Amino acid sequence: MQGAFVQALTYSPPVILGRQMLPFSCWHGLLLEAAGSPYIVGGIPTTSDVVYGAWVCSGRFTSGIAADKRALGKWGRRQRRAVWGDVLLAFSDYIEAGLAGPQYWRGGNEKSVKAPYWWHLALFAQSKLGFTEAAAWDTPVAKLSCYRACDAEANGWDKLKTDSEAYGAAVLKGEA
């Protein structure tokens, strides 16, 4: 069994800049992507990126935290004495853990998706798992990825890798 399936249920998010991070959710991914966060779209993060990321990732879909720019600015200014190297690394580790999902074999007739990945996961949570809209947006991405992989496999999809296959592929690439 891939470790992603265990981690999706057992990961405890850290406290960053004094705020308890929630499990990384579709809602968090959507807001960070919309803001052009280098943690999601690539690039080198700045202290502003991590302040915004910590603000967003400590809130839920229903909390409205993302819209309160005045409170964000006030809170962000109070973070001046942070040890930024440690904070940037901790937030990067949090994002990486939050996005850890099962590994798949690529190939075949795969289509590229045009709608954001976050919407696909939220739709899956609502349509297949019966979640409310708020619950779908607040559920950890890693957990939804595992549920979605199991559902696909139960319906005949055979692209999920075993632990030994994932390790073997990493060895062949020189990554293990």
C-alpha positions as CSV (number, residue, x, y, z in Angstrom):
1,M,0.0,0.0,0.0
2,Q,1.3,3.4,-0.9
3,G,2.1,5.6,2.1
4,A,-0.2,8.3,0.6
5,F,-3.2,6.3,1.7
6,V,-2.0,6.3,5.4
7,Q,-0.8,9.9,5.4
8,A,-4.1,11.1,4.0
9,L,-5.8,10.0,7.2
10,T,-3.1,10.6,9.8
11,Y,-1.3,13.8,8.8
12,S,-1.5,16.6,11.5
13,P,-0.9,20.0,9.9
14,P,1.6,22.3,11.7
15,V,1.2,25.7,13.3
16,I,2.8,28.4,11.1
17,L,3.2,32.0,12.1
18,G,1.1,31.2,15.2
19,R,-1.9,29.9,13.1
20,Q,-3.0,26.3,13.1
21,M,-3.0,25.1,9.5
22,L,-6.0,23.0,8.5
23,P,-5.5,20.0,6.3
24,F,-4.8,21.4,2.8
25,S,-8.2,21.5,1.0
26,C,-9.6,22.2,-2.4
27,W,-10.6,25.6,-1.1
28,H,-7.1,26.4,-0.1
29,G,-5.8,25.2,-3.5
30,L,-8.3,27.3,-5.4
31,L,-7.5,30.5,-3.5
32,L,-3.7,30.1,-3.7
33,E,-3.9,29.3,-7.4
34,A,-6.1,32.3,-8.0
35,A,-3.6,34.5,-6.2
36,G,-0.7,33.1,-8.3
37,S,1.0,31.6,-5.3
38,P,4.3,30.1,-6.2
39,Y,3.5,27.2,-3.9
40,I,0.9,26.1,-6.4
41,V,1.8,27.6,-9.8
42,G,5.6,27.4,-9.3
43,G,8.3,30.0,-8.6
44,I,10.2,31.3,-5.6
45,P,7.9,32.2,-2.7
46,T,8.3,35.4,-0.8
47,T,7.4,36.3,2.8
48,S,4.2,37.8,1.4
49,D,3.3,34.5,-0.2
50,V,3.7,32.6,3.0
51,V,1.8,35.1,5.0
52,Y,-1.1,34.9,2.6
53,G,-0.8,31.1,2.4
54,A,-0.9,30.7,6.2
55,W,-3.9,33.1,6.4
56,V,-5.8,31.2,3.8
57,C,-4.8,27.7,4.9
58,S,-6.0,28.3,8.5
59,G,-9.5,29.0,7.3
60,R,-12.4,27.0,6.0
61,F,-14.7,27.5,3.0
62,T,-17.5,28.8,5.2
63,S,-15.3,31.1,7.3
64,G,-14.9,33.9,4.8
65,I,-11.4,34.5,6.1
66,A,-10.0,35.0,2.6
67,A,-12.2,38.0,2.0
68,D,-11.0,40.0,5.1
69,K,-8.1,41.8,3.5
70,R,-7.9,44.4,6.2
71,A,-7.5,41.7,9.0
72,L,-5.0,39.9,6.8
73,G,-2.9,43.0,6.4
74,K,-3.0,43.8,10.1
75,W,-2.0,40.2,11.0
76,G,0.7,40.1,8.4
77,R,2.4,43.2,9.7
78,R,2.6,41.6,13.1
79,Q,4.8,38.8,11.7
80,R,7.9,41.0,11.1
81,R,10.1,39.1,13.6
82,A,9.5,35.7,12.1
83,V,12.4,33.5,11.2
84,W,11.5,33.6,7.5
85,G,13.7,30.8,6.2
86,D,12.1,28.4,8.7
87,V,8.6,29.6,8.0
88,L,9.0,29.3,4.2
89,L,10.4,25.8,4.5
90,A,7.6,24.8,7.0
91,F,4.9,26.1,4.7
92,S,6.5,24.4,1.7
93,D,6.5,21.1,3.6
94,Y,2.9,21.6,4.6
95,I,1.8,22.1,0.9
96,E,3.8,19.1,-0.2
97,A,2.2,16.9,2.5
98,G,-1.2,18.3,1.6
99,L,-0.9,17.4,-2.0
100,A,0.6,14.0,-1.5
101,G,-1.7,11.6,-3.4
102,P,-1.4,8.1,-4.9
103,Q,1.1,7.5,-7.7
104,Y,-0.3,6.4,-11.1
105,W,1.1,4.9,-14.3
106,R,0.8,7.5,-17.1
107,G,0.0,6.7,-20.7
108,G,-2.8,5.5,-22.8
109,N,-5.6,7.8,-23.9
110,E,-5.4,10.3,-21.1
111,K,-7.1,13.6,-21.8
112,S,-5.9,16.8,-20.3
113,V,-8.4,18.5,-18.0
114,K,-9.5,22.0,-18.6
115,A,-11.4,22.7,-15.3
116,P,-9.2,23.3,-12.2
117,Y,-8.2,20.2,-10.4
118,W,-9.8,21.5,-7.2
119,W,-13.2,21.6,-8.9
120,H,-12.8,18.0,-10.0
121,L,-12.1,16.9,-6.5
122,A,-14.9,19.0,-5.0
123,L,-17.3,17.6,-7.6
124,F,-16.2,14.0,-6.9
125,A,-16.8,14.6,-3.1
126,Q,-20.3,15.9,-3.7
127,S,-21.4,13.5,-6.4
128,K,-19.8,10.3,-5.3
129,L,-19.3,10.7,-1.6
130,G,-22.5,12.8,-0.9
131,F,-20.6,15.6,0.8
132,T,-22.2,19.0,1.1
133,E,-20.6,21.8,-0.9
134,A,-18.8,23.2,2.2
135,A,-17.6,19.8,3.3
136,A,-16.3,19.1,-0.2
137,W,-14.3,22.3,-0.3
138,D,-12.9,21.7,3.2
139,T,-11.9,18.1,2.9
140,P,-8.2,17.5,2.6
141,V,-6.9,17.1,-1.0
142,A,-4.8,14.1,-0.1
143,K,-7.8,12.3,1.3
144,L,-10.1,13.1,-1.7
145,S,-7.3,11.9,-4.0
146,C,-7.2,8.6,-2.3
147,Y,-10.9,8.1,-2.3
148,R,-11.0,9.1,-6.0
149,A,-8.3,6.5,-6.8
150,C,-10.1,3.8,-5.0
151,D,-13.4,4.6,-6.8
152,A,-11.6,4.6,-10.2
153,E,-9.9,1.3,-9.5
154,A,-13.2,-0.2,-8.3
155,N,-14.6,0.8,-11.7
156,G,-11.9,-1.0,-13.7
157,W,-9.2,1.6,-13.9
158,D,-5.8,0.0,-13.6
159,K,-3.2,2.8,-13.5
160,L,-2.6,2.9,-9.7
161,K,0.9,1.9,-8.8
162,T,1.9,-0.5,-6.0
163,D,4.6,0.5,-3.5
164,S,7.1,-1.8,-5.3
165,E,6.2,-0.4,-8.7
166,A,6.6,3.2,-7.5
167,Y,9.9,2.4,-5.9
168,G,11.1,0.6,-9.0
169,A,10.2,3.6,-11.2
170,A,12.0,5.9,-8.8
171,V,15.1,3.7,-9.0
172,L,15.1,3.7,-12.8
173,K,14.9,7.5,-12.8
174,G,17.7,7.7,-10.2
175,E,15.4,9.3,-7.6
176,A,15.7,6.5,-5.0
